[in-house]
Amino acid sequence: MNMFEAMKKYAVKAESVKDFCDKYHRINAYHERGKDYMDYDLKEHEKEFEEFGYTMIPQGSSATGGIVTFYG
């Protein structure tokens, strides 16, 4: 099984990569770091999504307390 398939078990619903970041990042790991950080992080997630077909937020930065992925 490749990573694309393996990470599907962590998939959550969101309207876009931006919506995914806004909903699923912990507040102090994303929102409280300011607009410049949020813009940079969003661009990284968008690049990951384009390259791999999904993007993820690791457990330590996730509002859910676990890994979350977005497949679009």
ROVO-881606 format. One record per residue (C-alpha): y, z, x; residue number from 1. Coordinates in nm, 3 decimals, always signed. Example, Ala and Ser with C-alpha at 12.3 -4.5 7.8 and 13.67 -1.06 7.14 Angstrom:
@c2:-0.450; c3:+0.780; c1:+1.230; roza:1 .
@c2:-0.106; c3:+0.714; c1:+1.367; roza:2 .
***
This chain:
@c2:+0.000; c3:+0.000; c1:+0.000; roza:1 .
@c2:+0.346; c3:-0.089; c1:+0.135; roza:2 .
@c2:+0.660; c3:+0.129; c1:+0.111; roza:3 .
@c2:+0.801; c3:-0.078; c1:-0.177; roza:4 .
@c2:+0.501; c3:+0.010; c1:-0.391; roza:5 .
@c2:+0.459; c3:+0.366; c1:-0.260; roza:6 .
@c2:+0.816; c3:+0.467; c1:-0.345; roza:7 .
@c2:+0.794; c3:+0.347; c1:-0.708; roza:8 .
@c2:+0.658; c3:+0.685; c1:-0.815; roza:9 .
@c2:+1.006; c3:+0.828; c1:-0.744; roza:10 .
@c2:+1.195; c3:+0.566; c1:-0.947; roza:11 .
@c2:+1.469; c3:+0.680; c1:-1.185; roza:12 .
@c2:+1.681; c3:+0.489; c1:-1.433; roza:13 .
@c2:+2.035; c3:+0.381; c1:-1.351; roza:14 .
@c2:+2.260; c3:+0.090; c1:-1.444; roza:15 .
@c2:+2.346; c3:-0.007; c1:-1.085; roza:16 .
@c2:+2.333; c3:+0.118; c1:-0.728; roza:17 .
@c2:+2.670; c3:+0.286; c1:-0.785; roza:18 .
@c2:+2.546; c3:+0.452; c1:-1.103; roza:19 .
@c2:+2.236; c3:+0.568; c1:-0.912; roza:20 .
@c2:+2.450; c3:+0.724; c1:-0.639; roza:21 .
@c2:+2.688; c3:+0.887; c1:-0.888; roza:22 .
@c2:+2.405; c3:+1.035; c1:-1.098; roza:23 .
@c2:+2.148; c3:+1.136; c1:-0.839; roza:24 .
@c2:+2.334; c3:+1.257; c1:-0.528; roza:25 .
@c2:+2.394; c3:+1.631; c1:-0.512; roza:26 .
@c2:+2.764; c3:+1.697; c1:-0.568; roza:27 .
@c2:+2.821; c3:+1.855; c1:-0.225; roza:28 .
@c2:+2.617; c3:+1.583; c1:-0.053; roza:29 .
@c2:+2.825; c3:+1.300; c1:-0.198; roza:30 .
@c2:+3.112; c3:+1.365; c1:-0.439; roza:31 .
@c2:+3.274; c3:+1.653; c1:-0.249; roza:32 .
@c2:+3.278; c3:+1.457; c1:+0.078; roza:33 .
@c2:+3.558; c3:+1.234; c1:-0.047; roza:34 .
@c2:+3.617; c3:+0.873; c1:-0.136; roza:35 .
@c2:+3.578; c3:+0.735; c1:+0.218; roza:36 .
@c2:+3.233; c3:+0.889; c1:+0.254; roza:37 .
@c2:+3.131; c3:+0.780; c1:-0.096; roza:38 .
@c2:+3.242; c3:+0.421; c1:-0.026; roza:39 .
@c2:+3.051; c3:+0.414; c1:+0.304; roza:40 .
@c2:+2.737; c3:+0.565; c1:+0.151; roza:41 .
@c2:+2.745; c3:+0.327; c1:-0.146; roza:42 .
@c2:+2.767; c3:+0.027; c1:+0.089; roza:43 .
@c2:+2.464; c3:+0.157; c1:+0.282; roza:44 .
@c2:+2.266; c3:+0.196; c1:-0.041; roza:45 .
@c2:+2.367; c3:-0.155; c1:-0.152; roza:46 .
@c2:+2.253; c3:-0.301; c1:+0.183; roza:47 .
@c2:+1.922; c3:-0.114; c1:+0.158; roza:48 .
@c2:+1.874; c3:-0.237; c1:-0.199; roza:49 .
@c2:+1.938; c3:-0.599; c1:-0.097; roza:50 .
@c2:+1.713; c3:-0.581; c1:+0.210; roza:51 .
@c2:+1.418; c3:-0.386; c1:+0.069; roza:52 .
@c2:+1.444; c3:-0.426; c1:-0.310; roza:53 .
@c2:+1.506; c3:-0.057; c1:-0.367; roza:54 .
@c2:+1.718; c3:+0.228; c1:-0.234; roza:55 .
@c2:+1.644; c3:+0.597; c1:-0.208; roza:56 .
@c2:+1.807; c3:+0.936; c1:-0.189; roza:57 .
@c2:+1.606; c3:+1.189; c1:+0.011; roza:58 .
@c2:+1.509; c3:+1.529; c1:-0.121; roza:59 .
@c2:+1.786; c3:+1.715; c1:+0.064; roza:60 .
@c2:+2.062; c3:+1.504; c1:-0.091; roza:61 .
@c2:+1.914; c3:+1.456; c1:-0.437; roza:62 .
@c2:+2.045; c3:+1.628; c1:-0.749; roza:63 .
@c2:+1.685; c3:+1.650; c1:-0.871; roza:64 .
@c2:+1.557; c3:+1.843; c1:-0.571; roza:65 .
@c2:+1.313; c3:+1.562; c1:-0.491; roza:66 .
@c2:+1.314; c3:+1.207; c1:-0.360; roza:67 .
@c2:+1.460; c3:+0.950; c1:-0.602; roza:68 .
@c2:+1.454; c3:+0.572; c1:-0.579; roza:69 .
@c2:+1.631; c3:+0.290; c1:-0.762; roza:70 .
@c2:+1.472; c3:-0.050; c1:-0.817; roza:71 .
@c2:+1.729; c3:-0.203; c1:-1.052; roza:72 .
***
